[in-house]
Amino acid sequence: MTTSKIENSRTYPTSISLGLFLTLFGLLIFSVGAKPEWFNLDRSSVVGFIQIAVFTTGLGIISLGGYIALVALWGDYERSIAADIGLRLVATGYVLAIFTGMADVFGMGSHLFPDVPFFGPLQATGVGIGQAMIALGFLMTIPYGKWREK
């Protein structure tokens, strides 16, 4: 006896809810790292290592939650090539955001080890490009044509 797609899809709302919860939780963590003054947590005039680590962690949680939710939207349908490329683009954008954001920590930035890590304009540009890649990847992963088949 085979089960229909409708019976199998009962777990998908749970996955979608989990993905959306993780995405919103990641947005909160990202906001604490990017704008700590919104939460009265600003202790320095510069963006340092802890702040960079917190907002990149939040960005990772956002990416994971979006991944879970968008994969659940596909359900039992096979993902398109564009959707698979989009998911890989999300991962690549996150790696780019981490490595450009933490360039000073990794020894590739303009403020090397004895100096305090500093989040400068080049790093901000790199993180922005990584975030744009993540957003483009999510847009590519949305199952646009799936809903027209019903």
CORNORHU-V341487 format. One record per helix or strand of 2 or more residues. SS is the DSSP state (a for helix, b for strand). FROM is the first residue (numbers start at 1). TO is the last residue. If there is no record, write none. Layout:
ss=SS from=FROM to=TO
ss=SS from=FROM to=TO
//
This chain:
ss=a from=5 to=34
ss=a from=36 to=39
ss=a from=49 to=74
ss=a from=81 to=101
ss=a from=121 to=141
ss=a from=145 to=149
//
